[in-house]
Amino acid sequence: MLSKMGFSKLDFETEIQEMSEGQKKKVLIAKSISEQANIYIWDEPLNYIDIITRIQIEEAILKYNPTLIFVEHDETFIKKIATKIIRIEK
């Protein structure tokens, strides 16, 4: 999964605390996707994510169709992925 998100073999030797915020987010998403669950809960999954990884995440979600609750501010992602939207406003 991480290889598909742009990680090289050398990146696997890097301690997570030494990774960029984007790399850390990729690790967390890959870990989440790799674990079988009845429901996934993600908080702003696109923070620090580059466009190529974003497309890969969208494609994986659309392909595997997991039950997913997420908080995200990116309207394009929301419209592409969400089947139901709950907006909380002041």
KOLPA-999024 format. One record per residue: x, y, z of N, C-alpha, C, O, CB in turn; residue number from 0; residue in one letter. Coordinates in Angstrom, 3 decimals, always signed. Last residue first. Glycine has a CB too. Layout:
X | Y | Z | X | Y | Z | X | Y | Z | X | Y | Z | X | Y | Z | NUM | a
...
***
This chain:
-22.705 | +26.838 | +12.780 | -23.059 | +27.637 | +13.953 | -24.514 | +28.000 | +13.939 | -24.991 | +28.673 | +14.852 | -22.218 | +28.892 | +14.025 | 89 | k
-23.097 | +23.475 | +11.493 | -22.819 | +24.900 | +11.353 | -23.222 | +25.621 | +12.622 | -23.980 | +25.096 | +13.438 | -23.556 | +25.492 | +10.137 | 88 | e
-22.426 | +20.516 | +10.096 | -22.610 | +21.135 | +11.398 | -22.167 | +22.586 | +11.266 | -21.009 | +22.875 | +10.966 | -21.806 | +20.380 | +12.525 | 87 | i
-23.849 | +18.311 | +7.810 | -23.135 | +19.573 | +8.001 | -23.472 | +20.128 | +9.386 | -24.634 | +20.198 | +9.785 | -23.504 | +20.603 | +6.881 | 86 | r
-23.537 | +15.229 | +6.487 | -24.078 | +15.919 | +7.655 | -23.224 | +17.147 | +7.859 | -22.013 | +17.045 | +8.058 | -24.093 | +15.002 | +8.938 | 85 | i
-24.274 | +13.327 | +3.659 | -23.496 | +14.440 | +4.211 | -24.240 | +15.046 | +5.394 | -25.432 | +15.338 | +5.305 | -23.224 | +15.520 | +3.127 | 84 | i
-23.807 | +10.229 | +2.042 | -24.640 | +11.068 | +2.904 | -23.734 | +12.128 | +3.528 | -22.584 | +11.859 | +3.876 | -25.377 | +10.214 | +4.015 | 83 | k
-21.820 | +9.418 | +0.448 | -23.163 | +9.049 | +0.022 | -24.197 | +9.807 | +0.853 | -25.331 | +10.003 | +0.414 | -23.376 | +7.523 | +0.147 | 82 | t
-18.686 | +10.829 | -0.567 | -19.791 | +10.705 | +0.390 | -21.089 | +10.268 | -0.261 | -21.420 | +10.686 | -1.371 | -20.007 | +12.014 | +1.097 | 81 | a
-16.915 | +11.137 | -2.806 | -16.870 | +9.970 | -1.932 | -18.142 | +9.758 | -1.107 | -18.615 | +8.630 | -0.970 | -15.704 | +10.090 | -1.011 | 80 | i
-17.353 | +13.495 | -4.240 | -16.960 | +12.281 | -4.961 | -17.140 | +11.023 | -4.100 | -17.482 | +9.961 | -4.620 | -15.501 | +12.393 | -5.420 | 79 | k
-17.956 | +15.416 | -2.337 | -18.936 | +15.116 | -3.380 | -18.629 | +13.813 | -4.102 | -19.543 | +13.107 | -4.529 | -18.994 | +16.249 | -4.379 | 78 | k
-15.523 | +15.373 | -0.855 | -16.804 | +15.043 | -0.223 | -17.830 | +14.626 | -1.278 | -18.495 | +13.601 | -1.128 | -17.334 | +16.247 | +0.592 | 77 | i
-13.687 | +16.260 | -2.767 | -13.547 | +14.927 | -2.177 | -14.878 | +14.477 | -1.584 | -15.306 | +13.341 | -1.787 | -12.442 | +14.918 | -1.092 | 76 | f
-14.711 | +18.863 | -3.119 | -14.599 | +17.942 | -4.254 | -14.516 | +16.498 | -3.768 | -15.196 | +15.619 | -4.298 | -13.364 | +18.285 | -5.112 | 75 | t
-14.481 | +20.059 | -0.570 | -15.799 | +19.813 | -1.158 | -15.755 | +18.817 | -2.319 | -16.674 | +18.013 | -2.478 | -16.397 | +21.119 | -1.636 | 74 | e
-12.600 | +19.476 | +2.098 | -12.457 | +19.513 | +0.648 | -13.778 | +19.095 | -0.003 | -14.143 | +17.920 | +0.015 | -11.295 | +18.589 | +0.184 | 73 | d
-12.803 | +19.012 | +4.757 | -13.216 | +20.322 | +4.283 | -13.170 | +20.446 | +2.759 | -13.659 | +21.430 | +2.203 | -12.346 | +21.378 | +4.902 | 72 | h
-14.016 | +16.222 | +6.604 | -13.132 | +16.762 | +5.567 | -13.692 | +18.097 | +5.099 | -14.907 | +18.289 | +5.050 | -12.985 | +15.767 | +4.367 | 71 | e
-14.423 | +13.391 | +8.415 | -14.539 | +14.840 | +8.510 | -13.546 | +15.393 | +7.503 | -12.361 | +15.062 | +7.549 | -14.261 | +15.378 | +9.985 | 70 | v
-16.153 | +10.305 | +7.774 | -14.977 | +11.174 | +7.741 | -15.364 | +12.634 | +7.884 | -16.466 | +13.052 | +7.528 | -14.200 | +10.970 | +6.448 | 69 | f
-16.836 | +6.975 | +7.906 | -17.284 | +8.270 | +8.417 | -16.046 | +9.149 | +8.411 | -15.014 | +8.785 | +8.973 | -17.941 | +8.163 | +9.874 | 68 | i
-17.483 | +4.272 | +5.824 | -16.513 | +5.279 | +6.231 | -17.228 | +6.525 | +6.729 | -18.111 | +7.061 | +6.060 | -15.572 | +5.627 | +5.067 | 67 | l
-17.418 | +1.151 | +4.646 | -18.262 | +2.036 | +5.437 | -17.319 | +3.006 | +6.127 | -16.463 | +2.604 | +6.916 | -19.161 | +1.240 | +6.476 | 66 | t
-15.762 | +0.929 | +1.414 | -15.867 | +0.663 | +2.851 | -16.917 | +1.568 | +3.499 | -17.258 | +2.621 | +2.960 | -14.501 | +0.864 | +3.535 | 65 | p
-15.328 | +0.384 | -1.465 | -16.594 | +0.833 | -0.901 | -16.741 | +0.520 | +0.593 | -17.731 | -0.087 | +0.999 | -17.727 | +0.203 | -1.658 | 64 | n
-13.265 | -0.291 | -3.131 | -13.578 | -1.215 | -2.041 | -14.851 | -0.848 | -1.281 | -15.392 | -1.668 | -0.539 | -12.424 | -1.269 | -1.080 | 63 | y
-13.321 | +1.823 | -5.073 | -13.194 | +0.420 | -5.464 | -13.689 | -0.524 | -4.368 | -14.448 | -1.453 | -4.645 | -11.743 | +0.101 | -5.804 | 62 | k
-13.492 | +4.202 | -3.631 | -14.538 | +3.887 | -4.610 | -14.501 | +2.414 | -5.022 | -15.546 | +1.823 | -5.293 | -14.387 | +4.777 | -5.847 | 61 | l
-11.114 | +3.983 | -2.125 | -12.415 | +4.074 | -1.462 | -13.532 | +3.683 | -2.419 | -14.421 | +2.915 | -2.055 | -12.650 | +5.494 | -0.923 | 60 | i
-9.210 | +3.951 | -4.185 | -9.313 | +2.817 | -3.262 | -10.673 | +2.813 | -2.559 | -11.303 | +1.765 | -2.417 | -8.172 | +2.864 | -2.219 | 59 | a
-9.638 | +6.472 | -5.357 | -9.853 | +5.259 | -6.145 | -10.011 | +4.038 | -5.250 | -10.851 | +3.180 | -5.518 | -8.697 | +5.044 | -7.119 | 58 | e
-8.914 | +8.168 | -3.209 | -10.268 | +8.207 | -3.770 | -10.575 | +6.916 | -4.528 | -11.647 | +6.334 | -4.362 | -10.433 | +9.426 | -4.703 | 57 | e
-6.189 | +7.462 | -2.982 | -7.108 | +7.249 | -1.859 | -8.554 | +7.216 | -2.361 | -9.326 | +6.336 | -1.980 | -6.933 | +8.361 | -0.788 | 56 | i
-5.240 | +8.311 | -5.476 | -5.134 | +6.899 | -5.103 | -6.081 | +6.552 | -3.950 | -6.696 | +5.486 | -3.941 | -3.688 | +6.562 | -4.714 | 55 | q
-5.709 | +11.045 | -5.275 | -6.390 | +10.279 | -6.314 | -6.371 | +8.790 | -5.972 | -7.368 | +8.092 | -6.156 | -5.733 | +10.525 | -7.690 | 54 | i
-3.894 | +11.599 | -3.187 | -5.329 | +11.878 | -3.032 | -6.143 | +11.062 | -4.036 | -7.152 | +10.457 | -3.675 | -5.614 | +13.391 | -3.217 | 53 | r
-1.486 | +11.053 | -4.375 | -1.943 | +10.192 | -3.283 | -3.441 | +10.371 | -3.062 | -4.159 | +9.411 | -2.784 | -1.167 | +10.499 | -1.984 | 52 | t
-1.480 | +13.201 | -6.190 | -1.416 | +11.812 | -6.683 | -1.915 | +10.848 | -5.618 | -2.679 | +9.930 | -5.917 | +0.027 | +11.441 | -7.098 | 51 | i
-1.559 | +15.507 | -4.530 | -2.657 | +15.211 | -5.457 | -2.642 | +13.764 | -5.946 | -3.705 | +13.162 | -6.100 | -2.591 | +16.147 | -6.646 | 50 | i
-0.548 | +14.897 | -1.099 | -0.343 | +15.413 | -2.449 | -1.450 | +14.905 | -3.369 | -2.184 | +13.981 | -3.020 | +1.048 | +15.001 | -2.990 | 49 | d
-1.699 | +15.780 | +2.127 | -1.621 | +14.761 | +1.081 | -1.472 | +15.425 | -0.291 | -2.172 | +16.386 | -0.606 | -2.878 | +13.853 | +1.109 | 48 | i
-2.194 | +17.421 | +4.290 | -0.786 | +17.148 | +3.955 | -0.614 | +16.149 | +2.812 | +0.506 | +15.711 | +2.549 | -0.067 | +16.628 | +5.174 | 47 | y
-5.416 | +16.124 | +4.715 | -4.408 | +17.073 | +5.217 | -3.006 | +16.565 | +4.883 | -2.675 | +15.413 | +5.163 | -4.557 | +17.281 | +6.756 | 46 | n
-7.247 | +14.200 | +4.003 | -6.456 | +14.820 | +2.931 | -5.441 | +15.849 | +3.423 | -4.681 | +16.392 | +2.621 | -7.376 | +15.477 | +1.950 | 45 | l
-8.690 | +13.299 | +6.230 | -7.710 | +12.411 | +5.604 | -6.830 | +13.070 | +4.543 | -5.767 | +12.542 | +4.218 | -8.419 | +11.266 | +4.992 | 44 | p
-10.099 | +14.393 | +8.667 | -9.390 | +15.145 | +7.642 | -8.289 | +14.325 | +6.953 | -7.103 | +14.630 | +7.086 | -8.791 | +16.389 | +8.254 | 43 | e
-10.350 | +11.501 | +10.313 | -10.414 | +12.938 | +10.566 | -9.504 | +13.648 | +9.576 | -8.281 | +13.518 | +9.641 | -10.008 | +13.273 | +12.033 | 42 | d
-12.258 | +8.588 | +9.856 | -11.070 | +9.376 | +9.483 | -11.331 | +10.854 | +9.749 | -12.403 | +11.377 | +9.444 | -10.698 | +9.152 | +7.984 | 41 | w
-13.219 | +5.451 | +10.627 | -13.471 | +6.835 | +11.004 | -12.185 | +7.614 | +10.763 | -11.155 | +7.341 | +11.380 | -13.944 | +6.953 | +12.501 | 40 | i
-14.799 | +2.624 | +9.262 | -13.576 | +3.410 | +9.372 | -13.972 | +4.840 | +9.728 | -14.944 | +5.373 | +9.193 | -12.738 | +3.363 | +8.043 | 39 | y
-16.309 | -0.422 | +10.185 | -16.456 | +1.001 | +9.907 | -15.116 | +1.692 | +10.140 | -14.397 | +1.383 | +11.090 | -17.569 | +1.633 | +10.793 | 38 | i
-15.405 | -2.971 | +10.353 | -16.788 | -2.777 | +9.914 | -17.036 | -1.330 | +9.532 | -17.863 | -1.037 | +8.669 | -17.766 | -3.206 | +11.010 | 37 | n
-12.131 | -3.749 | +9.054 | -13.018 | -3.126 | +10.032 | -14.426 | -3.031 | +9.465 | -14.617 | -3.012 | +8.249 | -12.500 | -1.728 | +10.431 | 36 | a
-8.839 | -4.800 | +8.577 | -10.252 | -5.084 | +8.318 | -11.088 | -4.473 | +9.436 | -10.792 | -4.656 | +10.617 | -10.510 | -6.622 | +8.206 | 35 | q
-6.269 | -2.644 | +7.629 | -6.903 | -3.369 | +8.721 | -8.377 | -3.574 | +8.414 | -9.079 | -2.636 | +8.036 | -6.726 | -2.617 | +10.055 | 34 | e
-5.502 | -1.087 | +5.525 | -5.000 | -2.459 | +5.569 | -5.641 | -3.299 | +6.668 | -5.562 | -4.527 | +6.640 | -3.511 | -2.445 | +5.757 | 33 | s
-6.517 | +1.439 | +6.063 | -7.072 | +0.684 | +4.935 | -6.686 | -0.797 | +5.009 | -7.461 | -1.662 | +4.599 | -6.590 | +1.286 | +3.605 | 32 | i
-4.808 | +2.122 | +8.235 | -6.254 | +2.021 | +8.402 | -6.878 | +1.162 | +7.307 | -7.672 | +0.265 | +7.590 | -6.885 | +3.413 | +8.403 | 31 | s
-2.309 | +2.165 | +6.982 | -2.558 | +1.269 | +8.121 | -4.054 | +1.050 | +8.291 | -4.507 | -0.081 | +8.471 | -1.947 | +1.847 | +9.424 | 30 | k
-2.733 | +4.199 | +5.117 | -2.397 | +2.848 | +4.659 | -2.663 | +1.822 | +5.765 | -3.183 | +0.737 | +5.501 | -0.918 | +2.781 | +4.210 | 29 | a
-3.162 | +6.354 | +6.895 | -4.221 | +5.932 | +5.972 | -3.975 | +4.503 | +5.489 | -4.899 | +3.689 | +5.454 | -4.305 | +6.896 | +4.766 | 28 | i
-0.666 | +6.460 | +8.217 | -1.904 | +6.255 | +8.968 | -3.047 | +5.775 | +8.083 | -3.813 | +4.894 | +8.473 | -2.304 | +7.537 | +9.663 | 27 | l
+1.072 | +6.946 | +6.048 | +1.246 | +5.743 | +6.874 | -0.054 | +5.438 | +7.625 | -0.493 | +4.288 | +7.663 | +2.426 | +5.926 | +7.881 | 26 | v
+0.115 | +9.448 | +5.195 | +0.050 | +8.293 | +4.293 | +0.168 | +6.988 | +5.075 | -0.554 | +6.030 | +4.797 | +1.160 | +8.374 | +3.230 | 25 | k
+0.782 | +10.991 | +7.423 | -0.631 | +10.820 | +7.072 | -0.806 | +9.614 | +6.146 | -1.759 | +8.849 | +6.292 | -1.186 | +12.102 | +6.398 | 24 | k
+3.577 | +10.892 | +7.253 | +2.890 | +10.340 | +8.431 | +1.423 | +10.067 | +8.114 | +0.886 | +9.027 | +8.494 | +3.003 | +11.308 | +9.634 | 23 | k
+3.967 | +12.260 | +4.856 | +4.348 | +10.849 | +4.958 | +3.652 | +10.182 | +6.142 | +3.194 | +9.044 | +6.041 | +5.875 | +10.713 | +5.097 | 22 | q
+3.036 | +14.810 | +5.637 | +2.393 | +14.078 | +4.544 | +2.710 | +12.591 | +4.585 | +1.829 | +11.757 | +4.374 | +2.821 | +14.654 | +3.208 | 21 | g
+4.870 | +15.521 | +7.585 | +3.459 | +15.363 | +7.958 | +2.699 | +14.582 | +6.883 | +1.817 | +13.784 | +7.200 | +2.801 | +16.743 | +8.179 | 20 | e
+7.866 | +13.512 | +7.183 | +7.086 | +14.735 | +6.998 | +5.642 | +14.460 | +7.423 | +5.247 | +13.307 | +7.598 | +7.150 | +15.229 | +5.509 | 19 | s
+9.571 | +11.530 | +9.717 | +8.858 | +11.708 | +8.445 | +8.161 | +13.059 | +8.400 | +7.897 | +13.674 | +9.433 | +7.834 | +10.581 | +8.235 | 18 | m
+10.563 | +11.038 | +12.177 | +11.425 | +11.785 | +11.265 | +10.749 | +12.078 | +9.925 | +11.303 | +12.798 | +9.094 | +12.707 | +11.019 | +11.031 | 17 | e
+8.760 | +9.392 | +13.392 | +8.891 | +10.745 | +13.937 | +9.786 | +11.624 | +13.069 | +9.766 | +12.846 | +13.216 | +9.444 | +10.688 | +15.353 | 16 | q
+9.178 | +6.971 | +12.013 | +7.979 | +7.765 | +11.723 | +8.092 | +9.190 | +12.251 | +7.573 | +10.114 | +11.625 | +6.750 | +7.096 | +12.320 | 15 | i
+12.394 | +6.428 | +10.616 | +11.537 | +6.419 | +11.797 | +10.354 | +7.342 | +11.540 | +10.513 | +8.389 | +10.912 | +12.324 | +6.857 | +13.075 | 14 | e
+13.022 | +4.829 | +7.537 | +12.907 | +6.083 | +8.266 | +11.973 | +5.913 | +9.465 | +10.896 | +5.329 | +9.345 | +12.399 | +7.202 | +7.338 | 13 | t
+12.876 | +2.620 | +5.991 | +13.891 | +2.599 | +7.047 | +13.821 | +3.850 | +7.928 | +14.493 | +3.917 | +8.957 | +15.285 | +2.475 | +6.430 | 12 | e
+11.104 | +3.181 | +4.028 | +10.687 | +2.200 | +5.026 | +11.676 | +2.106 | +6.184 | +11.344 | +1.569 | +7.241 | +10.523 | +0.838 | +4.379 | 11 | f
+12.495 | +4.814 | +2.281 | +11.519 | +5.434 | +3.185 | +11.089 | +4.477 | +4.299 | +10.746 | +4.919 | +5.396 | +10.290 | +5.897 | +2.396 | 10 | d
+13.878 | +2.989 | +0.715 | +14.608 | +3.764 | +1.728 | +13.664 | +4.419 | +2.732 | +14.005 | +4.559 | +3.906 | +15.466 | +4.833 | +1.056 | 9 | l
+11.901 | +2.120 | -1.027 | +12.453 | +1.174 | -0.053 | +13.211 | +1.899 | +1.056 | +13.187 | +1.467 | +2.208 | +13.379 | +0.171 | -0.750 | 8 | k
+9.484 | +4.846 | -1.152 | +10.560 | +4.025 | -1.714 | +11.046 | +3.057 | -0.640 | +10.650 | +3.161 | +0.521 | +11.740 | +4.916 | -2.240 | 7 | s
+6.083 | +5.693 | -1.506 | +7.197 | +5.371 | -0.608 | +8.216 | +4.505 | -1.336 | +7.862 | +3.560 | -2.041 | +6.688 | +4.650 | +0.666 | 6 | f
+3.799 | +6.179 | -3.060 | +5.029 | +6.902 | -3.353 | +6.194 | +6.644 | -2.408 | +7.212 | +7.328 | -2.507 | +4.744 | +8.327 | -3.354 | 5 | g
+1.666 | +4.610 | -2.648 | +1.535 | +5.999 | -2.226 | +2.855 | +6.761 | -2.346 | +3.003 | +7.853 | -1.797 | +1.032 | +6.061 | -0.797 | 4 | m
+2.452 | +2.102 | -3.300 | +1.515 | +2.748 | -4.216 | +1.342 | +4.230 | -3.890 | +0.924 | +5.014 | -4.742 | +0.162 | +2.042 | -4.169 | 3 | k
+3.915 | +1.584 | -1.006 | +4.624 | +1.706 | -2.280 | +3.747 | +2.415 | -3.310 | +4.234 | +3.228 | -4.096 | +5.047 | +0.316 | -2.803 | 2 | s
+1.895 | +1.282 | +0.855 | +2.750 | +2.472 | +0.921 | +3.547 | +2.669 | -0.364 | +3.820 | +3.803 | -0.760 | +3.704 | +2.371 | +2.109 | 1 | l
+0.834 | -1.193 | +0.000 | +0.000 | +0.000 | +0.000 | +0.876 | +1.253 | +0.000 | +0.628 | +2.183 | -0.768 | -0.947 | +0.000 | +1.218 | 0 | m
***
